[in-house]
Amino acid sequence: DWFQDKRQGTGELKSPDGSFYTGEWDNDQIHGEGFFFWAKDKSSYTGETIRGVRSGRGVYKDTSGNIYDGCFRNSQMDGKGIFSYVNGDKYEGPFRENKREGRALFTKKNGEVHIGEWKNDIRDGIFIIKRENINNGGAVEKEVLVSRWKEGKCIAWEESLVDPKITARFYERWANGEEKLNSTYAADVARKLPFLPRGVDGSQPFIQRILRQIAQKNIEAICADTYRETKETLSVKSKEVATSRAACLQLERKINCCDEINLQIQDVTRSIAIFWEGDGSRARQAFAVACEELKKINAKDWFKLRRYHEPPQFIAKLLSAVCNIMQVDDSWEMSKILLGSSKNNRDKGDEDSIWQQYD
């Protein structure tokens, strides 16, 4: 289809080598549902395309016959999908940029199931393997194994999660009367339910029947243990609550103290505002006059003040203000250090005057 000299709607595009596309178009671009076929390697794609790029849900079949059914992004397998290999194996899980990435289910042709982590297209981490074995008597036994993989290589086999022989032995101990339902071992098994002894397959009906009998026979012991454990837990939690309560009270006192300080700050701020509103102009005028008077004083006159044992009241107030501005000790000795020359101040122990000439 065409619209205003642009391909729009449904159409087909063929190449000289035999490759072709048939499907939806939008604004002269391949966009929407469609089917691609590449003659060079006989691969194909059926699914969604956005502006000529495979994105969304689709099915891709490569030159070997492997089929991927899942999510695409930027013409790459990206997201959840199922990859069916031509040899019968199957991968179900996430992909990232054409590589298997994340926790997935891998089923082999013979029915063996591998569940675990993939990283950069190879196995990396713990894998649970479920498979069936035929014992010496010809019976089929289910087995669960755990393997550890690193960079695509199996580096260790862990102990089986479920062992048919251990399961059968566990059952026989109760079935033939070797173990009593009120024995110490039975009580220990009951206390740990729903967790089972290592290797015992709890999914088997005959095992579930034995476990119900064990639980019913030892219900009093289980309740007593549960009661004791609950009391111990409550004791620990009570101490934690008491500690938390004390911390909360301390925090509350600090908050109250901060509130009091904030109120004091507000009072001071209010007093300053009232002062400037009521007497601000006279204070500014007096300050300007004082500054002009200070300019008339010769620098040497300041040095002479150092000879006073106690300064005149006016000078004492002025230097007190200077000490507060400089954030130093408000004393006559400190004032004389501030008044003195660099050399005199060095003699008095002023470290700043050693490297800074300020007279």
N, C-alpha and C positions, 0 to 999 in steps of 0.2 A: 504494500500500500504506500501511497505517496500523499503528502500534504505540503503545499507551498514549496514544491521542488525538493522536499526532504522525505527520506524514508520514515514512515510512521505506521504503526500497527503490526501486521504480521507479514513476514517476507522471508526470502531465502537468498543466501550469498554463497556462490560457488567459486573455488579457486582452480587455476589450471592443473594443479597436481592432484585434484580429486577431493580435496578437503572442502567441507561445506558447513554452513550454519543455517538452521531453519528455526524460526521463532519470532519473538516480539522485538519491535524497534521503537525508539522514541527520539524525536528530534535528530534523525539521521545517525543514531547510534544504536548498537545492540544493547537492549535494555529490557529485562523481564525474563519470562520463562522461555527456554529454548533448548536446542540440541546441537552440540558441536561434534564434528568428526574430523580427525586429522589423518590424512591418508598415509603420511610418512611412517608413522609407528602404529597405525590402526587403533589409536586410543580415542576415547569419546567422553563427552560430558553431557549430562542431562540435568537441568536445574536452573537456578536463578542467576542472573547477571545484572550488574549495575554499571552502566556506562562502559560496556565492553569488558568489564572485569568480573570474573567469577566470584560472586559474593552472595552468601545466604545458604540455603539448603540445596544440595545437589548430589548426584551420583557420578563418580568418575571411574572409568575402566581403563587400565593402562595397557601397554603393549604386551605384557605377559599374561593378561587375563585377570589380574588382581582387581578387586572392586572395592571402592570406598564410598560409603553412604553416610553423609553427615554434613557438617558446617564448613563453609569456605569463607576466606577473607583474602582479598587481593590476589585471587587466583591460586591460593594455597589452602591445603587442609589446615583448618584452624578452628578449634572448638571441639564439641563432642561428636563422635562418629564411630562407625563400625567399619573396620578394614578386613575384608575376607580374602585370604590368600588363596592362590590357585591350588596349593597343596592340601587345602582343607583346614588349615589353621585360621583362627579368627581373633582379632583384637577389638575390644570394646572399651572405649575410654576417650580421654581428651587428647587433642593434637595442638601443636603450636608451630606454625610456619613449616608445615609438611613433616614434622617430627613428633613421635609419640612422647607425651609429656604429662606426668601426673599419675594418679592411682587408677589402675585399669584392670580389666578381666581379660586374660588371654587363654583361649581354649584351643588345645591341640587336636589334631585330627582323630587321635585315639580316645578322645574324651577327657584327657587330663586337663585340669583347670589350674591356672596360675593367677593369683591375685596379689598385686603389689605395685610398687612405685617405678615409674619410668622417668628417665632424665636424659634429655638430648638424644632421644631415639634408642636408648639402651637401658637395660635393667640396672637399677641402682637403689638398693635398700632391702627390706625384708619382704620375702614372697611366701605366701601360703600356698602349698601345692596339694590338691585333692586328686586322688587317683584310686583305681581299683586293682587289687592283686588277687591272683589265684593261689590258694594255699595247697599244701601237699595232698589234701583230700579232694581237691578239685573245686572247692567252694570259693565264691568270690568274696573277698574282704575289702572293705573301704579303708583307706589309709589317708591320713592328713600329715604332711611334712612341712617343716619350716626351713627355708634356705636364706642365706644372706649373700647379696650380690653387691659388687662394686665395679663401676665402669664396665658393665656388661659381662662380668665374670663371676661365677659362683665361688665364693671364697670360704664358705662354711655351711655345714648342715646342722641345724638345730635339732633338738629332740622332738619326736613326733608329738603332735598335740593329742592325737587319738591313736591308741595301739590296740588292734583287735585281740591280741593275745592277753594283754592286761585286762581288757574288758571281759573276756571269757573267764579268766581266772577270778576276777572280782565277783562275777555271778556265781561261779562254782562254790566259792567260800560260803555263800548263803544257801545255795540250793541243796548242797549235800550235808548241811548241818554243821560244817566245820566251824562256822562263825555264828554266834548267837545275836539276836536282835537287841539284847540288852547288855552286850559286852562293852568293854571299854572302847574298843575300836569302833563299834557301831555308834556309840555316843559321840566319839570324835568326828566321824563322818557326818552325823546329824548336825553338829554344831557349825560345821563349815558349809552346809548347804546354802545357796545353790551351787557352790563350788565343789567340784568332785576331785577325788584322788587323781593324780597325774596319769594320763593315758586312758582313763575310763571314758567310754563313749556314752554320754547321757542321753543321746537321741534314740537309743535302742529301747523298744518297748519293755523287754524283760528287765533291763536295768532300771527303768523308770518305776516298774512295779516294786522292785526291791527297795528303791529309795523311799517310796511312799510308806512302806512297812517300817523302815528304819526311823523315819520322821515321826510316825504315829507312836512308836514304842518309846521314843526318847523325847517326847514333847515337853515333859516336865523339866528335864535337864536343859533343854533349849531355852525354855522360858526363864529358868533361873539364871542362866548365863546372860541372856538378853537383859534381864532386870539389873544384874550386877554391872554389866558394861554400860548400861544407860545411866546408872547412879554415878559411876566413875566419870563418864563424859560430862554429866551435869555438874559435878564437883569442879572439874577443870574449867568448864564454861562459866561457872559462877565466879571463879577467881578472875577470869578474863573480863567479865562484866564489871566486877568491882574495880579493877584497874582502869577500865575505860571510863567508869563513872567518875573516879578521882581525877582522871585527865580532863574530862569534860568540865568538872567544877573549877579546876585550875585555869582552864581556857576561858571559862565564863568570868572569873575574877579579872583576868587580863583584859577581856573585852570591856568590862565595867570600868576598869582603870583608864582604858583608851577613851571611853565615852566621857569620863570626867575631864581628861586632858582636852578633848575636843570642845567641851563646854567652856573650859578656861580660855582656850584659843579664841572661841567665838566672843567671849566677854572682852578680851583684850582688843580684838578686831573692832568690836562695837565701840569700845572706848576711844580707839584711835579715830574711827570715823566721826564720832561725836565731836572730838577735839578739833579735827580739821574743818568740820562743818560750822562749829561755833567760833573758833579762834584761829582758823587756818591762815587767814590773810595777815594778821598781826605777827604770827609765828614766822611766816615766810619773810616778812619785812625785817623782823629782828635778826633772822638768820643772815639775810643779805647784808645788813649793816655790820654784823659781826665779821663776816668774810672780808669786807672792805677794811675793817680795822686791823685784821690779821695781816693783810697785805702790807701795812705800814711798818710791821715789826721786822727788823733786820735779823738775818739768820744768826748773827753773832749774839744777838740778844737772847735767843733760845739757849745757846750754850751757857750763857751766864746763869741761867736758871738752875743749872746743875749744882751751883754752889750753895743754894738754899738748903737748909736742913729740913724745913717744911715750906712748901710754896704758898703764895697768896691764895685765898679762897677761890678767886676767879680762875687762876691758872690751874688749881687743883681740879676744879670741875671740868675745865677744858681738856686737860690731859687724861682725866678719867674717861671722858668720851672717846678720846683717841685710842686709849688702851682697849676699850670695848670694841671699837671698829677694827683694830688690828688683831683682836682675839688673843690678847696676852694678859698676863696677871695685872689686875688693876691696883698698882702700887706706885709710890713715888720713886722707888728704886728702878722699876721698869720704865717709868716715865723719863727718868734721867738717861737711861740707856737709849731710849728713842730720840731724846734731844741731842745727845752727844755727837761729836764728829766720828768719822770712821775709825780714826786712830784711837780716840778715847774709848770708843765702844769696844774695840779689839782688846784694849787693856782690861775692860770690865767683863770680858768673856763672851761678847756677842760674836758667834761663829759666822753669821751672815756678813759681817763687816770685813772678814778676812778675804772674801772673794768679790765683794761688791762695794764700790766707792760711791757713797750717796751724799757726800758733803761738798 
